């Protein structure tokens, strides 16, 4: 079922999202079906958001997740996800209304430029037009939504530009967060991974006798994913590799080759290329990074403050009680004793956080 949904959504996602960044509600605010919508799930200063609009935004949002993640969610998590998406649609509408009040103007050239960027994704004008037709979107309507998004972008950009960071704030942040800028000891290593100890000993003998180059031997014999690059793992710090591999790599000096090292992945031969000692950057060295950190924080806070202010000044009516449905579903689930899975909790938290635009940095890279 989900695969069918994704197949039908593919073209519309390319059209509506590709050129405006990550925004699950882009292009959905003003779309209307051929039949008049009579039920508003929420109203923002008397401007309605229909249940169909919410459903479209929901389908757009879930298309980025695989079936395993989606199937792990219970009904209450799905409803919570929809509730968060509705709140984003409301914020979108508030920002658009604010842009209208501020008399933000978008030129035809800017709109046509975005249309051209979208058309570049298609092999011909005919294919582009067919994509519009398949999704029941006219070119006029697409241009209207692009204008709407550009108006919101203008408001967001203006809000970001109001953020300034003083040198005193930069220095204060540096002094309070010195440890976070500490660059740990690192080693740049290559390795050759094979399945048997006998083979690894034979390869090690060739290396010690100088019969072959380490990188070339890795390309030829290693079974690890780094083999095509001559076993090159780049720089890594402690804690990124399994302990046996890590201990051996950090014990080597540049140019030195280890003995055979056994891990859960097989038998390794490791060569140390370079080493970096632990280093604490000075304020001047860390300054640019701090500027980016504080500017991003300030911009996010400024946008959040603007949206909060707009909400306080607006009349927002909810015509559906999501909270009541969530509580009802949770109660029913408890009575039926659902499977208690930590994986399910993790999936729910991930999706709900992303639906509320909480950024997470995920950096897991191991090549052993």
N, C-alpha and C positions, 0 to 999 in steps of 0.2 A: 504493500500500500504506500509506504513512504517513498519507495523508489519511483512509483508512478507520480506522486506529488512532485518530487524533485525534477522528473523529466518534463512535466508541464510547466514548472516554474523557471526552467533554465534560461529561456530566452528573455523573459521579463526581468529576471535578475540582472542579466547582462545589460539590458537597456537602462535599468533604473538605478543600479548601484555602482557600476564600474567606475563612473567618473565623478562620484561625489563622496568617496570615502566610505567608511563603515557607518551606515545609517539605516537601521532596519525599517524606518518609516519613510524614507525618501520615495517620492512618487506615489504614495498611497493616500495622502491627505485629501486630494480633490477628485480621485477617481470615482466614478459613478457607473453603475451598470445601466443597461438600457431601460430597466424598470425603476421607477421612483422609489427611493428608500424611505420608509415611513417610521422605522424604529431606530432611534438614536440610543446607543449604549451609554453615551455621555454627551454633554453639551458644554461648550466653552464660549461664554458670552453670547449664547443663543446660536452659535455655529455648531452643528451636530457632527458627531463621529458615529458612523453606522456600525452595526455588528459585522457587516460585510467587509468594511475597511479594517476592522480589528482582525478578522479572520485572515484577510490577505496579508497583513503585516505579520501575523503569527506564522503563516506558512512560509513567508519569506525568511523569517528568523530561524525556524527549525531546519531549513534546508542546509544550513552549514554544519549540522551535526550528523554523525553516522547512526545507523540503526541500533547499534549496541547501546549507545548513550540514551537514545530516545526511548528504547524499550525498557530501560531501567527506571524510568520515571513513573511514579504513581499519578493518579488523577489529580490529587491536590497540588502536586508540584506543577503540573501542566496548567492548572487554573491560575496558580500564583504567577507563572510565566506570562500568561495572557494579561493578568492584572498589571504587571510591570510594563508590558508593551503598551497597554492602554495609556498608562501614565506618560510614556514617551510620546505617544500620539498627541496627548493633551499639551505637553511642553512644546511640541512642534507647532501646534496650532497657535499657542500663545506667542511664540516667537514670530510667527508669520503675521499675526495681528499687530504686534508691536512694530514690525517692519513697515506695515501699512500706515500706522499712526506716524511713524518717523519719516514717512514719504520717501522710502527707499526706492530708487529707480534703477532698473536693469535695462541696458541697451539691447537692441536687436542683434548687434554684432556679438555681444557676449552669449546670448542665447544660441545664435547660429553656430558659434564656435563649439559649444557643448554638443549640439546636434552633429556637427562634423566629427567630433571625437567618437560619438556613438556609432556613426556610420562607418568609421574606420574599422570597426569590428566585423563588418560584413563584407563579403566578396563583391557585392554589387548593390546598386540602389534598389534593384528588384527584391533581393534577399532581405534588405532592411524593411522595405514596405510590406513584404510578406510576414515578417516578424511582428510588425505593428498590427497587421490585420488578424494574425493568429491570436493575439492577446487583446483584441477588441480595443485598441488604442489608436486614436487618430493623431496625425502629426501636430495638429493644432493643440490637442490636449496635452501631448508630450511637451510642447513648448511652454504651455501654461505651467506645468509642474516644474520644469526646469527654471522658469522665472521665479516661481515660488521658492524653490530651494536656494537659488542665488540670492534672493532677498534675505533669507534666513542666514545664509553664509556671511552676508554683508554685516548683519547685526552682530553675529558671533565674532567676526574679525574686528569690528569696532570695539567690542567689549574686551577682547584680548589686548588690543593696542593700548588700552588704558592702564594696563599693568606695568609697573616699573619697580625695579629692585635696586636698592641703595647699596653702596659698598659696605656700609655698616652691617646690613642684613647678611651680605655674602660672608663677611668675616665671622659674624656670630654663628652662622650655620656651619662654617668650617670648623670652628673651635668646638662646637657641640657634637660634631659628627666625624671627627678625625679618623676614628676607627673604621668607618664605612669606606674611606678612601684608601685604606691600607691595601697595597698590592702584595699578595702573598708570594712566597717562594714558588717558582714555576720551573718546569723542565720541558724542553722541546725534544721529543723522542721519536724514533721509528721502531717498528717491531716486525718480526716475522712470526706468524702464527701457523702451527701445523698440528695434526691430530695425534701423532705418536712421539714418544720420547726418543725412539731410535732415529727417526727422521730429523728431529731437532738437533740431536748430537752430531749427525752427519753434516748438517748445514753449518753448525757452529765450527766444526773442524775446517770446513772450506774457508770460512771467514777468517779464522785465526791464521791459516796458512797463506792468506792474501790471494786466494785463487779467484775471488769474485768480489764485486762491489755489493755492499749491503742493500742499497736501494734496488738494484737490478735483481738481486736474489729474492727480495721481497715481492717484486712484481711477478716473478716467475713461480715462486713456491708458496707464498703466504695465502692462507684461506680467509683471512680477515678482510673486511670491506675497505680497508685502507691500502690493500695490495696494489691497485692501479696507480696510486701516488707514491709507490715505493715504500709503503708501510708508514708513511708520515702521519703522525698524530697531532702535529702542531704543539703549541704550549698548553700545559694543563697544570693545575694546582693540586695539592693534596685533597683527597676526598672525592675526586672525580673518577678514579679508577679503582678496581678491586685491590684489596690490601697487598696481596703478594706482588702484583704488577707494580703498584705504586712504590712499595719499599725498594724494589730492585731498581726502578728508574731513578729515584731520587738519590740512591747510593752511588750512582755512576758520575764520572767526570766527563766533560765534553770530549767526544771522540772515542770514549770507552764503550766496549760491548759487553753485555752481561753473559752469564752462563745461562743454562736452560732454566726457565721459570715456569712452573706449572700453576695454572689457575683453572677455574671451572670451565673455561672456554677451550683449553687445550694447553699446548706447550709453546712458550714464547722465547724468542731471542730479542733483546732490546738494545738499541744503540742510543746513547745520549748525544744529541746534536748541540744543544745550548742549555744554559741555566740562567735563571734570573733570581737574584736574592730578594728577600722581602724588602719592600720599599714604601716609604710614607711620603706621598707628594706634598710639596710646599703649597701654600695658599695660592700663589700665582699659577702653579701647575694645575691645581684643582679648580681654579676660578671659573673657567668656561663650563665645566661640568655642573658646578653649583648654580651658575646662572640658568642653565637649562632646567635643572631640578626645580628651583624656586619660581622660575617663569611659568613652567607647566602647572605647578601647584597654584600659583596666583591666577592663572587663566581659568583653571577649572573652578576655583573658588568664585571668581568674578561671574562666570557663566551661571553657576549654581545660585549665586545671590540674585542675579537678574531674573532667573526663572522663578525663584521663590517670591520675589517682589511682584512679578506679573501674576502669579497665582493668588497672592494676597489681595491684589487689586481687581481680580476677576470674579465672575460668577461661574462656578463650575458645578454642574449637576451630573451626578451619577445615577443612571437609571437601572443599574443592575448591581446587586450586592455580591461582589466576588468573595468578600470575607466570610459571609454566611455560607456560601457554597464550599469554600475551603474547609471551614470547620465541620460541615456536614460530611464531607468526604473523608476527613481525618477520623471522625468518629466511626464512620462505617468501616474504615480500614482497620481500626483498632479492634473492632468487634469481630472482624473476619480473620484476625491474627495474620497479617501479611508477613512475608519473608523479610527479616531484618538483615539488610545487607549494607556494609560500609561502602561498597562500590556504588549502590544506589544513592546514598547520601552524598557522596562525592559528586556524582553526576548532577544531582539536583542543585547543589551549591554552585557548581560551575556555571550551569545554564542561567540560574537566577542572578548570579553576580554579573554575568555578561549582559543580561537583559536590563540591568540597572546601570550599565555602562561603567562597571568596575573593571579597570585594566589589570591583568595579571601578567607577570613576566615569567614565562616558562622556558627554562634553559637546561635541558638534559641532554648531554651528548657524551656517549661513551663508545669507544671503539677498541675492544679488547680481543 
